[in-house]
């Protein structure tokens, strides 16, 4: 993972409302990870997040209390480098008057990881490669495995051999996000094929995102993959 760097808190104040956010509740046993969105920022005072209602939020309700330690992560998709922002905080209060809001303390330190085009970020997410059809989606699985790393242009996949797989051949990569059960599918082109090494059975496939397909998901694919990967990692 590229090293996080501390940046000016004024950067946080410019993040747009409705930006996707991830809330990690720091419990004694294991961190609880929840999806939310940014409602607003009161500079130097508080960050306001949407209070979720899905089953994960319901399971975590005993920990959504004043003083509870949390980690908040946001993606600033308007930034050319698509920064992931992260900070530690504590829950201040819950508001249910104008809406269902969770208020956390304004951070003292803000960290950032930039998703530059040349960065290959290690991940480990269940994935599969499918035939590409005229309808864009295919149920025929050519290979099952996992996504090894990702950048804004492509990545590396490790899995079963793709029968008849060749360089520059088009497929669809499907990535599964464990906690939310969400899947994301994008068109790819194979650019590198490495057969298994000694004692191994899986192939490694390097790929690029097929921008010729002009799909809306291409622009935020890397961002979604990385933030979901981060949600699965315990905070050190």
MARGUZA-519442 format. One record per residue (C-alpha): residue in one letter; chain; x, y, z. Coordinates in steps of 0.02 Angstrom, whole numbers. Layout:
(node "A", "A", (X, Y, Z))
...
This chain:
(node "X", "A", (0, 0, 0))
(node "X", "A", (73, 172, -41))
(node "X", "A", (123, 263, 119))
(node "X", "A", (-7, 380, 191))
(node "X", "A", (47, 560, 213))
(node "X", "A", (-19, 695, 329))
(node "X", "A", (-103, 838, 236))
(node "X", "A", (-182, 1006, 280))
(node "X", "A", (-351, 990, 366))
(node "X", "A", (-415, 1129, 253))
(node "X", "A", (-416, 996, 116))
(node "X", "A", (-549, 901, 214))
(node "X", "A", (-662, 1054, 222))
(node "X", "A", (-676, 1057, 32))
(node "X", "A", (-746, 880, 15))
(node "X", "A", (-918, 880, -65))
(node "X", "A", (-1075, 824, 26))
(node "X", "A", (-1137, 648, -20))
(node "X", "A", (-958, 587, -42))
(node "X", "A", (-950, 400, -9))
(node "X", "A", (-877, 361, 162))
(node "X", "A", (-831, 209, 264))
(node "X", "A", (-846, 205, 454))
(node "X", "A", (-739, 83, 553))
(node "X", "A", (-796, 61, 733))
(node "X", "A", (-651, 11, 846))
(node "X", "A", (-715, -124, 964))
(node "X", "A", (-613, -232, 1085))
(node "X", "A", (-644, -391, 985))
(node "X", "A", (-638, -339, 804))
(node "X", "A", (-669, -182, 700))
(node "X", "A", (-845, -159, 630))
(node "X", "A", (-850, -83, 456))
(node "X", "A", (-1001, 15, 394))
(node "X", "A", (-1046, 107, 234))
(node "X", "A", (-1108, 285, 245))
(node "X", "A", (-1096, 455, 159))
(node "X", "A", (-1041, 629, 205))
(node "X", "A", (-1182, 747, 255))
(node "X", "A", (-1074, 897, 296))
(node "X", "A", (-924, 969, 387))
(node "X", "A", (-921, 1100, 524))
(node "X", "A", (-737, 1153, 514))
(node "X", "A", (-637, 1130, 675))
(node "X", "A", (-792, 1060, 761))
(node "X", "A", (-875, 907, 685))
(node "X", "A", (-901, 790, 537))
(node "X", "A", (-1081, 739, 501))
(node "X", "A", (-1114, 568, 423))
(node "X", "A", (-1274, 478, 373))
(node "X", "A", (-1335, 354, 502))
(node "X", "A", (-1365, 192, 408))
(node "X", "A", (-1510, 72, 430))
(node "X", "A", (-1451, -90, 349))
(node "X", "A", (-1418, -251, 443))
(node "X", "A", (-1236, -207, 474))
(node "X", "A", (-1284, -44, 559))
(node "X", "A", (-1418, -134, 659))
(node "X", "A", (-1291, -262, 718))
(node "X", "A", (-1173, -122, 770))
(node "X", "A", (-1301, -15, 862))
(node "X", "A", (-1233, -59, 1035))
(node "X", "A", (-1067, 22, 985))
(node "X", "A", (-1139, 178, 902))
(node "X", "A", (-1128, 279, 1062))
(node "X", "A", (-1052, 441, 1122))
(node "X", "A", (-864, 429, 1147))
(node "X", "A", (-843, 273, 1039))
(node "X", "A", (-680, 273, 940))
(node "X", "A", (-696, 265, 751))
(node "X", "A", (-594, 278, 591))
(node "X", "A", (-672, 373, 446))
(node "X", "A", (-616, 350, 265))
(node "X", "A", (-676, 454, 117))
(node "X", "A", (-634, 460, -68))
(node "X", "A", (-619, 631, -145))
(node "X", "A", (-665, 582, -323))
(node "X", "A", (-657, 764, -379))
(node "X", "A", (-470, 767, -346))
(node "X", "A", (-363, 726, -501))
(node "X", "A", (-266, 601, -394))
(node "X", "A", (-425, 527, -318))
(node "X", "A", (-361, 540, -139))
(node "X", "A", (-421, 420, -5))
(node "X", "A", (-432, 520, 157))
(node "X", "A", (-428, 438, 329))
(node "X", "A", (-435, 499, 508))
(node "X", "A", (-467, 437, 685))
(node "X", "A", (-607, 515, 784))
(node "X", "A", (-741, 487, 916))
(node "X", "A", (-930, 490, 906))
(node "X", "A", (-1000, 653, 976))
(node "X", "A", (-1186, 622, 961))
(node "X", "A", (-1329, 550, 857))
(node "X", "A", (-1460, 667, 783))
(node "X", "A", (-1634, 614, 727))
(node "X", "A", (-1723, 781, 708))
(node "X", "A", (-1688, 841, 530))
(node "X", "A", (-1622, 672, 475))
(node "X", "A", (-1531, 518, 538))
(node "X", "A", (-1357, 587, 568))
(node "X", "A", (-1202, 529, 657))
(node "X", "A", (-1089, 669, 719))
(node "X", "A", (-904, 634, 750))
(node "X", "A", (-768, 748, 816))
(node "X", "A", (-667, 850, 692))
(node "X", "A", (-497, 764, 669))
(node "X", "A", (-330, 829, 729))
(node "X", "A", (-233, 735, 595))
(node "X", "A", (-285, 691, 416))
(node "X", "A", (-196, 559, 313))
(node "X", "A", (-206, 537, 125))
(node "X", "A", (-163, 403, -3))
(node "X", "A", (-163, 459, -186))
(node "X", "A", (-218, 337, -321))
(node "X", "A", (-99, 396, -455))
(node "X", "A", (-98, 308, -623))
(node "X", "A", (73, 227, -592))
(node "X", "A", (29, 157, -420))
(node "X", "A", (-2, -30, -410))
(node "X", "A", (-93, -56, -246))
(node "X", "A", (-94, -232, -171))
(node "X", "A", (-268, -299, -133))
(node "X", "A", (-341, -470, -101))
(node "X", "A", (-521, -484, -158))
(node "X", "A", (-618, -632, -226))
(node "X", "A", (-639, -614, -414))
(node "X", "A", (-679, -708, -573))
(node "X", "A", (-656, -685, -759))
(node "X", "A", (-804, -708, -876))
(node "X", "A", (-835, -716, -1062))
(node "X", "A", (-880, -549, -1137))
(node "X", "A", (-1046, -549, -1230))
(node "X", "A", (-1147, -423, -1328))
(node "X", "A", (-1257, -401, -1174))
(node "X", "A", (-1100, -352, -1074))
(node "X", "A", (-1129, -483, -939))
(node "X", "A", (-1099, -669, -951))
(node "X", "A", (-1135, -807, -826))
(node "X", "A", (-1000, -919, -901))
(node "X", "A", (-849, -915, -784))
(node "X", "A", (-682, -936, -873))
(node "X", "A", (-579, -927, -714))
(node "X", "A", (-603, -910, -526))
(node "X", "A", (-473, -831, -415))
(node "X", "A", (-431, -664, -337))
(node "X", "A", (-378, -488, -382))
(node "X", "A", (-196, -466, -329))
(node "X", "A", (-166, -282, -363))
(node "X", "A", (-251, -135, -447))
(node "X", "A", (-213, 35, -521))
(node "X", "A", (-324, 162, -608))
(node "X", "A", (-277, 83, -774))
(node "X", "A", (-272, -104, -739))
(node "X", "A", (-204, -235, -622))
(node "X", "A", (-157, -416, -591))
(node "X", "A", (-271, -566, -566))
(node "X", "A", (-222, -740, -504))
(node "X", "A", (-334, -889, -536))
(node "X", "A", (-375, -1044, -637))
(node "X", "A", (-311, -1056, -815))
(node "X", "A", (-420, -970, -944))
(node "X", "A", (-444, -1099, -1080))
(node "X", "A", (-393, -1022, -1245))
(node "X", "A", (-341, -860, -1160))
(node "X", "A", (-230, -748, -1269))
(node "X", "A", (-151, -576, -1260))
(node "X", "A", (-265, -430, -1304))
(node "X", "A", (-418, -541, -1286))
(node "X", "A", (-570, -460, -1205))
(node "X", "A", (-656, -526, -1048))
(node "X", "A", (-755, -461, -901))
(node "X", "A", (-678, -454, -728))
(node "X", "A", (-801, -473, -585))
(node "X", "A", (-746, -425, -409))
(node "X", "A", (-844, -475, -255))
(node "X", "A", (-848, -364, -101))
(node "X", "A", (-870, -482, 46))
(node "X", "A", (-961, -382, 179))
(node "X", "A", (-1085, -292, 68))
(node "X", "A", (-1107, -440, -53))
(node "X", "A", (-1092, -310, -192))
(node "X", "A", (-1010, -359, -357))
(node "X", "A", (-931, -247, -486))
(node "X", "A", (-899, -301, -665))
(node "X", "A", (-786, -212, -791))
(node "X", "A", (-718, -252, -966))
(node "X", "A", (-533, -294, -973))
(node "X", "A", (-399, -341, -1099))
(node "X", "A", (-266, -471, -1057))
(node "X", "A", (-91, -399, -1073))
(node "X", "A", (16, -529, -985))
(node "X", "A", (-1, -714, -949))
(node "X", "A", (115, -804, -828))
(node "X", "A", (97, -993, -806))
(node "X", "A", (109, -1069, -631))
(node "X", "A", (278, -1082, -550))
(node "X", "A", (348, -1241, -472))
(node "X", "A", (225, -1312, -346))
(node "X", "A", (86, -1193, -397))
(node "X", "A", (-73, -1220, -497))
(node "X", "A", (-139, -1045, -533))
(node "X", "A", (-99, -927, -675))
(node "X", "A", (-64, -741, -659))
(node "X", "A", (-148, -625, -784))
(node "X", "A", (-101, -444, -806))
(node "X", "A", (-241, -338, -879))
(node "X", "A", (-291, -161, -924))
(node "X", "A", (-466, -88, -913))
(node "X", "A", (-542, -84, -1086))
(node "X", "A", (-581, 101, -1102))
(node "X", "A", (-648, 75, -1278))
(node "X", "A", (-807, 7, -1198))
(node "X", "A", (-846, 179, -1125))
(node "X", "A", (-934, 111, -972))
(node "X", "A", (-977, 222, -824))
(node "X", "A", (-903, 97, -701))
(node "X", "A", (-727, 113, -772))
(node "X", "A", (-696, 282, -692))
(node "X", "A", (-727, 228, -513))
(node "X", "A", (-679, 44, -523))
(node "X", "A", (-508, 63, -440))
(node "X", "A", (-578, 179, -307))
(node "X", "A", (-716, 58, -257))
(node "X", "A", (-599, -92, -256))
(node "X", "A", (-471, -4, -148))
(node "X", "A", (-590, 69, -21))
(node "X", "A", (-678, -99, -2))
(node "X", "A", (-508, -181, 21))
(node "X", "A", (-464, -53, 155))
(node "X", "A", (-628, -90, 243))
(node "X", "A", (-572, -271, 264))
(node "X", "A", (-406, -223, 344))
(node "X", "A", (-390, -199, 532))
(node "X", "A", (-323, -27, 575))
(node "X", "A", (-152, -39, 653))
